[in-house]
């Protein structure tokens, strides 16, 4: 059995209380999309959503891999859209990355220090 998706919802604070989601890939060359939903959660009755989430990806050594604020302003916009996992709201971030064997960390924060509830997801892509 192979895992195709994992997600976690929580409160995104500032400084040491940002949301951190980690994932480990067991084989090399895993193509994934990591996305964060904030404003979109309101349609499901979630209150206090993070209005403008920011996403950063980091490797096992803590080195920055990529970051994104608004997915439609990304150089990956067309690839994100064609993946079938584009966030519903333009203010939500997404990153497509080919991950090697090992750990990756997704850090979710709020633009300009904003706080609220968000959902971080990792989907395995073909």
NORKATA-V758279 format. One record per residue. N is the residue number from 1. RES is the residue in three letters. PHI is phi in degrees with one decimal (999 if undefined). PSI is psi in whole degrees, -180 to 180 (none if undefined). D_LAST is the distance of its C-alpha to the last C-alpha in Angstrom with 2 decimals. Layout:
N & RES & PHI & PSI & D_LAST
N & RES & PHI & PSI & D_LAST
This chain:
1 & UNK & 999 & 136 & 15.55
2 & UNK & -115.1 & 137 & 12.47
3 & UNK & -76.5 & 134 & 12.64
4 & UNK & -107.7 & -23 & 10.07
5 & UNK & -157.0 & 147 & 12.48
6 & UNK & -145.2 & 145 & 15.85
7 & UNK & -146.7 & 160 & 18.43
8 & UNK & -149.6 & 134 & 22.06
9 & UNK & -110.4 & 140 & 24.83
10 & UNK & -169.8 & 179 & 27.94
11 & UNK & -85.3 & 133 & 30.64
12 & UNK & -103.8 & 116 & 30.04
13 & UNK & -103.0 & -152 & 33.27
14 & UNK & -119.2 & 166 & 34.38
15 & UNK & 51.5 & -113 & 34.87
16 & UNK & -82.4 & 2 & 34.32
17 & UNK & -112.8 & 24 & 33.20
18 & UNK & -67.9 & 166 & 29.92
19 & UNK & -87.3 & 133 & 26.92
20 & UNK & -122.3 & 124 & 25.00
21 & UNK & -124.7 & 124 & 21.75
22 & UNK & -112.3 & 152 & 20.50
23 & UNK & -144.4 & 152 & 17.55
24 & UNK & -121.2 & 130 & 17.28
25 & UNK & -101.0 & 137 & 14.42
26 & UNK & -95.2 & -11 & 15.61
27 & UNK & -133.3 & 161 & 13.78
28 & UNK & -75.7 & 159 & 13.39
29 & UNK & 62.0 & 51 & 10.62
30 & UNK & -90.9 & 119 & 8.59
31 & UNK & -92.5 & 120 & 6.79
32 & UNK & -131.4 & 159 & 8.34
33 & UNK & -118.3 & 130 & 10.45
34 & UNK & -111.7 & 127 & 13.98
35 & UNK & -136.3 & 158 & 16.35
36 & UNK & -126.1 & 130 & 19.98
37 & UNK & -106.6 & 133 & 21.90
38 & UNK & -129.9 & -80 & 25.66
39 & UNK & -56.1 & -33 & 27.55
40 & UNK & -63.7 & -23 & 25.27
41 & UNK & -68.4 & -23 & 26.46
42 & UNK & -59.5 & -34 & 29.97
43 & UNK & -66.6 & -14 & 29.17
44 & UNK & -103.1 & 13 & 28.66
45 & UNK & 84.8 & 8 & 32.07
46 & UNK & -77.1 & 129 & 31.10
47 & UNK & -101.7 & 158 & 33.98
48 & UNK & 67.6 & 37 & 34.26
49 & UNK & -70.3 & 154 & 30.74
50 & UNK & -74.9 & 114 & 29.76
51 & UNK & -70.2 & -38 & 30.36
52 & UNK & -137.7 & 80 & 28.66
53 & UNK & -72.7 & 153 & 26.13
54 & UNK & -126.3 & 138 & 25.06
55 & UNK & -118.0 & 134 & 22.06
56 & UNK & -127.8 & 137 & 22.18
57 & UNK & -110.0 & 139 & 19.80
58 & UNK & -134.9 & 145 & 21.64
59 & UNK & -82.2 & -179 & 21.11
60 & UNK & -61.8 & -22 & 23.04
61 & UNK & -94.9 & 4 & 26.13
62 & UNK & 84.8 & 9 & 26.21
63 & UNK & -80.4 & 138 & 25.34
64 & UNK & -66.3 & 132 & 23.83
65 & UNK & -99.0 & -49 & 20.32
66 & UNK & -164.1 & 162 & 20.10
67 & UNK & -145.0 & 158 & 21.75
68 & UNK & -153.8 & 146 & 21.68
69 & UNK & -108.3 & -64 & 24.28
70 & UNK & -119.0 & 119 & 23.44
71 & UNK & -59.3 & -32 & 19.92
72 & UNK & -74.1 & -10 & 21.52
73 & UNK & -102.3 & 8 & 23.45
74 & UNK & -83.5 & 151 & 20.52
75 & UNK & -67.7 & -13 & 19.82
76 & UNK & -96.5 & 11 & 16.14
77 & UNK & -49.2 & -51 & 17.39
78 & UNK & -67.0 & -37 & 15.94
79 & UNK & -67.3 & -41 & 12.39
80 & UNK & -63.5 & -45 & 12.86
81 & UNK & -62.7 & -42 & 14.43
82 & UNK & -76.3 & -11 & 11.90
83 & UNK & -70.7 & -22 & 9.11
84 & UNK & 87.0 & 1 & 11.42
85 & UNK & -121.4 & 25 & 12.41
86 & UNK & -63.4 & 135 & 15.23
87 & UNK & -59.7 & 146 & 18.27
88 & UNK & -68.1 & -24 & 21.06
89 & UNK & -113.3 & 138 & 23.69
90 & UNK & -63.5 & -22 & 24.05
91 & UNK & -82.3 & -1 & 25.59
92 & UNK & -97.3 & 141 & 22.51
93 & UNK & -91.7 & 157 & 20.33
94 & UNK & -154.4 & 148 & 16.62
95 & UNK & -139.2 & 132 & 14.96
96 & UNK & -101.4 & 132 & 11.56
97 & UNK & -146.1 & 145 & 11.85
98 & UNK & -96.2 & 114 & 10.71
99 & UNK & -102.2 & 135 & 12.78
100 & UNK & -78.7 & 175 & 14.80
101 & UNK & -53.3 & 130 & 16.32
102 & UNK & 127.0 & -163 & 18.59
103 & UNK & -89.6 & 144 & 19.53
104 & UNK & -136.4 & 141 & 18.49
105 & UNK & -118.7 & 133 & 20.76
106 & UNK & -107.3 & 125 & 20.35
107 & UNK & -115.1 & 126 & 23.81
108 & UNK & -109.6 & 128 & 24.70
109 & UNK & -133.1 & 173 & 28.06
110 & UNK & -103.8 & 138 & 29.99
111 & UNK & -60.5 & 135 & 30.97
112 & UNK & 58.1 & 31 & 34.63
113 & UNK & 77.4 & 15 & 34.95
114 & UNK & -72.0 & 160 & 34.26
115 & UNK & -131.2 & 163 & 33.45
116 & UNK & 155.6 & -175 & 32.06
117 & UNK & -88.4 & 136 & 29.50
118 & UNK & -142.5 & 166 & 25.75
119 & UNK & -125.3 & 126 & 22.48
120 & UNK & -108.3 & 135 & 19.78
121 & UNK & -130.3 & 148 & 16.26
122 & UNK & -125.4 & 125 & 13.17
123 & UNK & -118.6 & 133 & 9.87
124 & UNK & -77.3 & 131 & 6.86
125 & UNK & -107.1 & 157 & 3.80
126 & UNK & -66.9 & none & 0.00
